[in-house]
Amino acid sequence: TPAPFFAALAREQIDWAHVTVTLVDERQVPETSPRSNAALVRRSLLVECAAAARFVPLFGNEAQAARLLLDVVVLGMGTDGHTASFFPGGDTLAQAIDPHTDHPLLAISAPGAGEPRLTFTLPKLLAASMLCLHIEGADKMKVLEAALAGDDVAEMPVRAVLLSACPVKLFWCP
């Protein structure tokens, strides 16, 4: 989903030399894997104007990434209602979405996640100056509507973000 968004963002005329890019979550795979989010960022975002940005990957770089202050966070959402790597049934989901956790970054495994992952925790994400949710297509809009209609965070972890006191800017492309 983020590849077209990244491509458009990469062309924006902003002061990329003063921008640090990281991921909200990452599969615990090397960048040589076709499943690597870091590889997707390098291929789709850190090109054109955005090539001047600094990139801090998560996998293998957890300590440095955990210290970052997040200014703008752009989340996606899966058709199962996950965001970041807050997957339903995740083994550390309760800790990841705990608004009082001391951990900025956690490992998480879940049946729907494929590989084990790393994810920034809810308080780290909510501390950003701007929190965005980017979704594409009618199917994702239906999932978002279902998420907004309920309150069971374990069922649809995106609700942890949507039900928080932090305003969320929605970017939807039909």
Disulfide bonds with the S-S distance in Angstrom:
none
